Each structure stands twice: as C-alpha cells, then as structure tokens.
Amino acid sequence: MALQDFIFEDNYKKFGLNIFSNDNLNTIDQTKFRPYIKILLVPENYNLTVDFNHYETKAPTLFFATYQYVNIKNGSSDNASIIYYNRDFYCIQIHDKEVACDGLLFHNIFEIPKVELDASEAIIIKNLFENIKEELEWKESSSEEMIRTYLKQIIIRATRRWKKQNLNNDNIKIPSNELDIFRDFSRYLEIHFREKHNVADYAELLHIAPKTLTHKFKSLHLESPNQFIINRILLEAKRLLFYTDKPVKEIAYDLGYEDPAYFNRLFTHKTGSTPINFKKNYTSGKKYNI
C-alpha cells in the first residue's frame, strides 16, 4: 500500500491525516509531525514507544502526544492512522478543559497517553477518521469546520474512555471536584518546568498553599508534586540527550540549571546513570519518530 497523506492548510492553520502500515513505515518523513499535536489510531499488534515507555497494542488503541517522541518500531499489515494539527487549527481555550489541547489526554500527571477501544467504540472512531479523510479529499469551503467537529468528537469520546479506564479504579481514585487541580498542575508543569522547579511556584499558580498541594497528592497515594516536577525535567533531559547533539552543559542551562555540575548529580542520582553514559548506552530501534 502506498503511503496516504491528506492535508488541510489555510493561513496559520494546518491539519493532516496520514494512513500507513508496517509495509511503508520507512517511507514516512520522520520529522514532519514533530511540531504538531498528534492523535494516532493504532490497531492491535503494533509495537511503539512514547518517549521511553514501550507499548504493545492488544486492541485498537488511540495515542495522544504533543511534544512527546513517538517511535513505531513495527506494526502489521492493518492500517494505522495519525492525525496531526497545530494549535491555530484546534486549541480554543473557551472549550471545556477536558477537550481542549491541554486537556486530560495530552498532559496528565499519570503519564498515560493512550486509550484502548472496545470493538463498538473502535468502529465509531474509525468512522470518524474516515469522515475526516473524506473532508480532506473533498476540500469544500465547509470542510474545515466539519473536520474540527469530527476531531472534537474523537477527543470527547476518548476522554470519556480514558476517565473510565484510569480514574476511580484501584490505582487512581480522584473525586471529580478535585480533577481540575491535577489537570491544571499538569498543564502548568508542561509550560513552566524549565524555569519553575519548586512546588511553591506551582501552588502559587493554582492559588493554594504548597502544603495543601502536597497533601492532595499524598492523599491519593501519588508521588509528591516535587517528584513530578523532577520527573518532567529528567524526561526532557533524556529527550535532549538522546535526540539531539547538545552537550550536557547546554542541556543543563536549557532546563534552568545555572550549575551544570548540580544538574549532573541530580540526573545521576535519580536515574542511576550519568548523562553521558545515558546517551551512550540507551539504544532504541528507531524506525518511525514523530
């Protein structure tokens, strides 16, 4: 099957759809999706990583990514699809936070970027992807708004399933009236992790006391907010070490550390490896990076 690529572009807005399978992974431009918000619809029997976490799909699965590195190692003959778009196309802050570009699916403290679909839901989602494809092919004046309508349906349906699969279960129990705190913390962390390294900084943004914020995490048996901040910094450090040629000193400065030696000690203590050794030793069968 030849690679299928469908694009809508108007002024600053861009939206695209790629359809692929294991047969043509190597023909995909590995860099073109990187700046965009991404939604992947992946059938069963695909192997991929999101940042440094590995997933093997057992059922049709949606994956959500913004700045994460997604690496599809191998798949099957069944088609997978990726939607990609910029914030000018869809990121309206007056939307409900759960379905906006900074909602539950794209930035959440639980680092769960996927939603597994049952048979009936998979059919609905596949149809929505197909509807988007048809609008991209027709290129009518109303196509942009129709595409946005289908996109929002995908996000709403996926958000409902994500909450059902991941909240109020044995691992995560968050009262609905508390969810905004954790969602906003995740959003602020994604925006500010390079320059704000203290819990007090985020508590101020959330208009609560640092102790209150820490207690909310502890009461749900989550890692402390301080650990979440460190984890986000370390994740970015790993990305920069593995995917760029920046020296450790420059990475430290990029992440807000004026003392590279302190950053080196922090990374080594938390990961068990120096930044240099991580870069040398971490291997990945990179085949398809988006």
C-alpha positions in Angstrom: 0.0 0.0 0.0 1.3 3.4 -0.9 1.6 6.0 1.8 -1.6 8.1 2.0 -1.2 11.7 3.1 -4.1 14.3 3.3 -3.6 17.9 4.3 -5.7 21.0 5.0 -3.8 24.3 5.2 -5.1 27.8 5.5 -3.1 30.8 6.6 -1.7 29.7 10.0 -3.9 26.7 10.4 -2.7 23.2 9.5 -4.3 19.8 9.8 -3.2 16.5 8.3 -4.0 12.8 8.2 -1.5 10.0 7.3 -2.5 6.4 6.7 0.2 3.8 7.0 1.1 0.2 7.8 4.2 -1.8 8.6 4.8 -2.0 4.8 5.6 1.7 4.4 6.9 2.9 7.8 10.3 3.6 6.3 8.8 6.0 3.7 7.3 8.4 6.2 9.1 11.7 6.8 10.3 11.2 10.4 10.4 14.9 11.3 7.2 16.4 9.8 4.9 15.5 12.7 7.2 16.7 15.4 5.8 20.3 15.9 2.2 19.2 16.0 -0.4 17.9 18.3 -0.9 14.2 17.4 -3.6 11.5 17.7 -2.7 8.0 16.5 -5.2 5.3 15.8 -3.2 2.1 16.0 -4.7 -1.5 15.5 -3.6 -4.4 17.6 -0.2 -6.0 17.2 1.8 -2.8 16.9 4.9 -2.1 18.9 5.7 1.5 19.8 7.3 3.8 22.4 6.1 7.1 23.7 9.2 8.9 24.9 10.9 6.0 26.8 7.8 3.9 27.6 7.1 0.8 25.5 3.6 -0.3 24.4 2.4 -3.3 22.5 -1.2 -2.9 21.4 -3.6 -5.8 22.3 -6.6 -4.0 20.8 -7.3 -0.9 18.7 -5.7 2.0 20.7 -5.6 5.8 20.5 -2.4 7.5 21.5 -2.2 11.2 22.2 1.0 13.3 22.0 2.2 16.9 21.8 5.9 17.2 22.3 6.5 13.5 23.1 8.6 11.4 20.8 6.6 8.6 19.3 8.5 5.7 17.8 6.6 3.0 16.0 9.0 0.1 15.9 6.9 -2.3 13.9 3.3 -3.0 13.1 1.2 -5.2 10.9 -0.5 -5.2 7.5 -3.5 -3.5 9.1 -3.6 0.3 8.6 -2.8 2.8 11.3 -3.6 6.5 11.1 -2.2 9.7 12.5 -4.0 13.0 12.8 -1.7 16.0 13.3 -2.6 19.6 13.7 -1.4 22.9 15.1 -2.9 25.0 17.9 -4.2 27.5 15.4 -6.4 24.8 14.0 -7.8 23.5 17.3 -6.9 24.9 20.7 -9.8 27.1 21.8 -9.4 28.0 25.5 -13.1 28.6 26.0 -13.7 24.9 25.3 -14.1 22.7 28.2 -10.6 22.0 29.5 -11.0 18.2 29.1 -11.4 18.5 25.3 -9.1 21.5 24.7 -5.5 20.9 23.5 -4.2 20.9 27.1 -6.9 18.5 28.4 -6.7 15.2 30.1 -5.5 13.2 27.1 -2.4 15.3 26.2 -0.9 16.4 29.5 -1.8 14.3 32.6 0.3 13.7 35.7 -0.4 9.9 35.4 1.6 9.8 32.1 -1.0 7.6 30.4 -1.1 8.8 26.8 -3.4 6.0 25.5 -7.0 4.8 25.3 -7.9 1.2 24.4 -11.0 0.8 22.4 -13.6 -2.0 22.5 -15.0 -3.3 19.3 -18.0 -1.0 19.1 -16.0 2.1 20.0 -13.3 1.2 17.6 -15.9 1.2 14.8 -17.1 4.7 15.7 -13.6 6.1 16.0 -12.5 4.5 12.7 -15.6 6.0 11.0 -14.7 9.5 12.4 -11.2 9.1 10.9 -12.7 8.1 7.6 -15.1 11.1 7.7 -12.1 13.3 8.2 -10.3 11.7 5.3 -13.4 12.3 3.1 -13.5 16.0 4.1 -9.8 16.4 3.3 -10.4 14.8 -0.1 -13.4 17.0 -0.9 -11.7 20.3 0.1 -15.0 22.2 0.2 -15.4 25.5 1.9 -17.2 23.9 4.9 -14.5 21.1 5.3 -12.5 22.9 7.9 -15.4 23.2 10.3 -16.6 19.6 9.6 -13.1 18.3 10.3 -13.0 20.3 13.6 -16.3 18.8 14.5 -15.1 15.2 13.9 -11.9 15.9 15.8 -13.8 17.2 18.8 -16.0 14.0 18.8 -12.8 11.9 18.8 -11.4 13.8 21.7 -14.7 13.8 23.7 -15.2 10.0 23.2 -11.6 9.3 24.0 -11.7 11.5 27.2 -14.7 9.6 28.4 -13.0 6.2 27.9 -9.7 7.5 29.4 -11.6 8.5 32.6 -13.4 5.2 32.7 -10.2 3.2 32.3 -7.9 5.3 34.5 -9.9 7.2 37.2 -11.8 5.8 40.1 -10.2 2.4 39.7 -7.9 0.5 42.1 -4.9 2.6 41.1 -6.2 6.1 40.8 -9.2 7.5 42.7 -9.8 11.2 42.2 -13.1 12.8 43.1 -14.5 14.7 40.1 -14.3 18.0 42.0 -10.6 17.5 42.6 -9.7 16.7 39.0 -9.2 20.3 37.9 -6.3 20.7 40.4 -4.4 17.8 38.9 -5.2 18.8 35.3 -4.1 22.4 35.9 -0.9 21.2 37.7 -0.1 19.1 34.7 -0.7 22.0 32.3 1.4 24.5 34.3 4.1 21.9 34.7 4.3 21.4 30.9 4.5 25.2 30.4 6.9 26.1 33.1 9.2 23.1 34.0 12.2 24.8 32.5 12.2 27.8 34.8 10.0 26.8 37.8 11.5 23.9 39.8 9.8 24.3 43.2 6.4 23.2 44.4 5.7 26.7 45.8 5.8 28.0 42.2 3.0 25.8 41.1 1.0 26.2 44.2 1.0 29.9 43.6 -0.3 29.4 40.1 -3.0 27.2 41.4 -3.8 29.7 44.2 -3.4 27.2 47.0 -0.7 26.6 49.7 2.3 24.4 48.9 1.4 22.1 51.8 -2.2 21.8 50.5 -0.9 20.8 47.1 1.4 18.2 48.5 -1.3 16.8 50.7 -3.7 16.4 47.8 -1.1 14.2 46.0 -0.3 12.3 49.2 -4.0 11.6 50.0 -4.3 9.9 46.6 -1.1 7.9 47.1 0.6 9.7 44.2 4.2 10.7 44.1 4.8 14.1 45.6 4.4 17.2 43.3 8.1 17.8 43.8 8.9 14.4 42.3 6.5 15.1 39.4 8.5 18.3 38.7 11.8 16.4 38.8 10.4 13.6 36.6 9.3 16.1 34.0 12.8 17.8 34.0 14.5 14.4 33.7 12.3 13.3 30.8 13.2 16.4 28.9 16.8 15.9 29.7 16.6 12.3 28.3 14.9 13.6 25.1 17.7 16.2 24.6 20.4 13.7 25.3 19.1 11.0 23.0 17.6 13.0 20.2 20.0 15.9 19.9 23.7 16.5 19.9 23.6 19.2 22.7 26.3 18.9 25.3 25.3 18.2 28.9 26.2 21.7 30.0 23.9 23.3 27.4 21.1 20.9 28.3 21.5 21.9 32.0 21.2 25.6 31.0 18.2 24.8 28.8 16.5 23.2 31.8 17.1 26.2 34.1 20.2 25.0 36.0 22.9 27.5 36.2 25.2 24.9 37.8 25.7 22.1 35.3 27.5 20.0 38.0 24.4 20.1 40.2 22.3 19.0 37.2 24.7 16.2 36.5 24.5 15.0 40.1 20.7 15.2 40.1 20.4 13.2 36.9 22.8 10.6 38.1 21.1 10.2 41.5 17.6 9.9 40.0 18.4 7.7 37.0 21.4 5.7 38.2 23.4 6.8 35.2 25.4 9.9 34.3 24.0 12.0 31.4 27.0 11.0 29.3 26.5 7.3 30.0 22.8 7.5 29.4 23.5 9.0 25.9 26.0 6.2 25.1 24.1 3.3 26.5 20.4 4.0 25.7 19.5 2.2 22.5 16.3 2.3 20.5 15.4 0.6 17.2 14.3 3.9 15.8 12.1 3.3 12.8 9.5 5.9 12.8 9.8 9.0 15.0 7.0 11.5 15.1 
